[in-house]
Amino acid sequence: MEIIILGCGSSVGSPVIGRDLIKDFNNKDFRTRSSVLIKYKGQNILIDTGADFRYQALKNNIKEIDFVLFTHSHADHTHGIDDLRIFSYMKGEKINCYANHYTIRDLKKNFSYIFDSNNNAPRPRLSLIEVEKQFSQNEVEIIPLPIKHKDWDIFGYRIDNFAYITDCSSIPESTFSKLSNLDVLILDSLRFSSHDAHLSVNEAIEISERINPNKTFLTHMSSELKYDDLKSFLPDNISPGFDGMQIKI
């Protein structure tokens, strides 16, 4: 398995437009909105289509998307959905997109032009598939991981010995039981101070210690978190992610 961190920034990215000074940021502090590509069993699996997806696809030379896993319907995780259009045209068939009930409801509402059968204009060819429990596509087994994003019920995902959890304020006990024996965990960590919808750095450390994967990488980081500072602060088995990072299992 190969995981590419397409983006690991917060909803406004890093640096923040109109506020931050570019000179204060090194290359690994430039973060697009959070998303990953998983290459596994001959499949290209995308988690979320953020607002920067087109740029991420070009930068990482993505030629094919086999299916998509959506964590939730917030703008920074879905507003690049139209850029699946070319991938679906090249594929010659609809791309399956998996999510929970609430996310599918919102996708149909927010991007109604895509799912309107009477619309003949250019649009992505997508199939929305509601999931609750473990499922498979093309011999890839996916385990949805119910988590809380403040008062939202959203998903992380586990594929084999890899798990991805972003936009997380807490993890139910029933989900912790699905997170044993991980090689790699990618985990939400917005900032040092507390936030009602996201994990802080210290909360992410505590959760990583409880799950005890071989390695944890942090994602959905705000611009206040600098890569070099985090690298020196974090335990040895936890590292900040960066855009374009490639992780092999």
N, C-alpha and C positions, 0 to 999 in steps of 0.2 A: 504494500500500500504506500502511495505517496500523497501527502497532503500539501497543498499550496495555500498559504494564507494570502488571499487576494487583497484583503483589507482588514485592518484591526483597529480602526478609529471609532470614535463615538459618533453620535447622530449628526454632529456638525463637522466632523473631520478634524484633522490637525495638520497645520495650524488653522485657527479659526479665522475665517475671512472677516475683514473689517476691524479686527482686534489685535491679533498676534503679529509680531514682527518676524519675517522669514529668517532674518539673520540669527535669531535665537534658537533655530532648529537645525539639527543635523539630519542626514538622509533618513535614518531610521525613525525619526520623529515625524516625518511626513506620512500621514496615515489617511487612507481612504476608508469609506464606510465598510463595516465588518462583513466578511464573506469568506468562504473557503471552497476550494475545488478538491475533490477526492478522486484519485485515480486508483481503481481497484477492480480486479477481475475483468479487465478490458473495458470498464465503464468510466465515463467522466460524470461525476456526481457533483452537482452544485448545491451549496446551501446558501439560500437567499440571493435575491437580485437587487442589490442596493443601487443607490443613485449613481454610483461610480462604476457600474458593471461593464459598460462599454469600454472604458479606459482600462479596466482590469483585464478584460479579455484580450485586448490588443497587446498590453504590456507582457502578458504571460503566454501569448501565442496560443490561445485556446481555439481549437478548430471544431470541437464537437461537444455538445451537452446531451447526455443520454437521459437524465431525469434530474428533477429539482426537488429539494426538501426545503420547505419554508418554516422558519421558526415562529414567526408572527407577522402581523400586517403593518407594523409601523413603517413610515415612509423610508427611513434609512435602510430598510431590509427588503423593500418591494419596488421602489420607484424606478428601477432599471428593468422592469419586467418586459417592456416593449423590445428591448434588445435581444430577447429570446427569439424574435421574429426570424432573423437570418438563420439562426441555428435550426429552427423548425423547418424552414424552407429547404436548407441543405439536407436535413434528415429525411425529408419527404413524407413526414408523418407527424402527428401531434406529439409533443413532449409531455410526459406525465409529470405533474406537480403535486406533491403530497403535503398535507398540512392537517391541522385539527379543524373542528367544525367552525370555530370563530374566525380563524384565518381565511378559510375558504369563503365564508359569508362576506368578509370584508373585501377580499380580492374581487369577487363578483360585483360588488357595489362600486369599489374604487376604480376598477378598470372594466366597466360594463361593456365598452366597445369591443373588447377582446372576446367576450362570451355571448355577445348578441348574435344569434344565428341569422338574423336578417341583415347584418352588416357585411357588405362585400368589399369594404376598403381593406388595404393592407394591414395585417395585424398578426401577432404571433398565433401559432396553432398549438393550443395547449389543452390538456385534459386535467381538470382539478379532481383530485381523489382524496376523500376524507379518510383519515386513519386514526386509530386509537391505540392499537396494539401492534406487536411485531408483524412485519410484512416483508415481502421480497419482490425484487424486480431483477430479472436476468441473473438469477442465482446470487444476488447480493441481499443479505439479510439486514434489515434496518430495524432498530429498536427505538421508537419514540420515547423521549424522556420528559414527562410532564414536570414543569417547573413554574415558579411564580415570578412574574415581572410586575412588582407592586400588586395590583388587584387583577392583573391579566393572567389567564391560564394559557401558557405557551409551551412550545416544545424545544428541548435540545434533542440530539440524536446520537445514537451509538451504532457504529458499524465495526463488527469484529472487536478488536481491542483498542479502538479509538472512540473518543466521545467529544462532542462539541456542545458547549453550553454558553450561550451569550445572553445578554439582557436578563440577568437573573438577580432577584432579590432574596430568594430562598429556594431550597430544594426539599421537597417532601421526603419523609422517611421511605415511602414506597419506591421513590426514584433512587435513593441512595443504594437500595438493594440491587439495582441494575448496573451499578458502576464499579463492581469489583474486578480485579485483575486487568486493569487497563495498562497498556504501554504508554499511550499519549492521551492527555486531556487538554483541550483548549477551553479556557474558562474566562468568563466576564470579570473585568476589574477596572472600574471607571476612573477612580481617583483615590487619593489617600483618605479624604474625609468621607463620612457616611452619606448615603443617598438612599431614598426610599424605594427606588426601582432597580438599583444595581448593587453589585458587591463592591465594597472598597478593597483596596490592596490587602489589608490585613484580614478581611473576611475571606478573600480568595485564598490566601495562604492557609487559613484554618480549614477551609473546605478541601483544599488540595491535600492537606495532611490527613484528613479523615478518609478521603477516597484512596489516597496512597498510590497514585499511578507512578510508573517509572519516571515520567517527565510531564510537567505541566507548562503550558505556554499561555500567557495572558493576552486577552483581546478586548475590543470595545474600550480602548483607553482614551481618555481625554488628553487634550494638548498639554495639560499641566504635568503629565507623567512623561518624563524624559527617559529615553532608552538607557543611557549610560548610568543615570542615577538609580534606576530600577535594577539594573544588572548588578550593581554593587550592594543593593539593599536586600534583594531576594535570597531565599535559601538556594543551595546549589542545584536542587532538582526542579526549580521554577525559574522560567525565563520570560522576559517580555517578548511578545511576537513582533514581527515587523512585516510590512507589505512586501510580498514576494518571497518570504521565507518558505523553504521547501523542507518538509519533514518526512523522513522515510522510516517505515516500520518493516 
